[in-house]
Amino acid sequence: MDYNFCKKMIDDLFIPVGQMVGIQVFVIIFERALWKTELNYEEADLIHVSEAGVELQELSKIAPDRAVLVLTEFLNNIVNTLVQLIGKQAVKQLTDELGEFMLEENSGSLSWGG
């Protein structure tokens, strides 16, 4: 898994999640996921969430391997927050539709199939 793959997954989640819950709720979900990510990775403050989308360009300031760790944590936190709000089955359906990653049944984390 690399930076571009992680960015694609975040972009791919943006539209369906925004349509599912509304843009304002979407931003709150992603901001909460970002806050949780910042608890483990201070570099997560380089990620910016707005109604226009998720900006990741500033992550290029850190080592690529570290950026991937931050993005993976961010993606898992997005999914975990969605599971808490809309349920595991709805999130599983969403991630299955995206096809490149899937929700693991036991852990609620993402596994990468792409």
MOTAFEN-V327160 format. One line per field, one symbol per residue. ss: DSSP state (H for helix, E for strand, L for the rest). Layout:
ss->???
//
This chain:
ss->LLHHHHHHHHHHHHHHHHHHHLHHHHHHHHHHHHHHHHHHLHHHHHLEEELLEEELHHHHHLLHHHHHHHHHHHHHHHHHHHHHHHLHHHHHHHHHHHLLEEELLLLLLEEELL
//
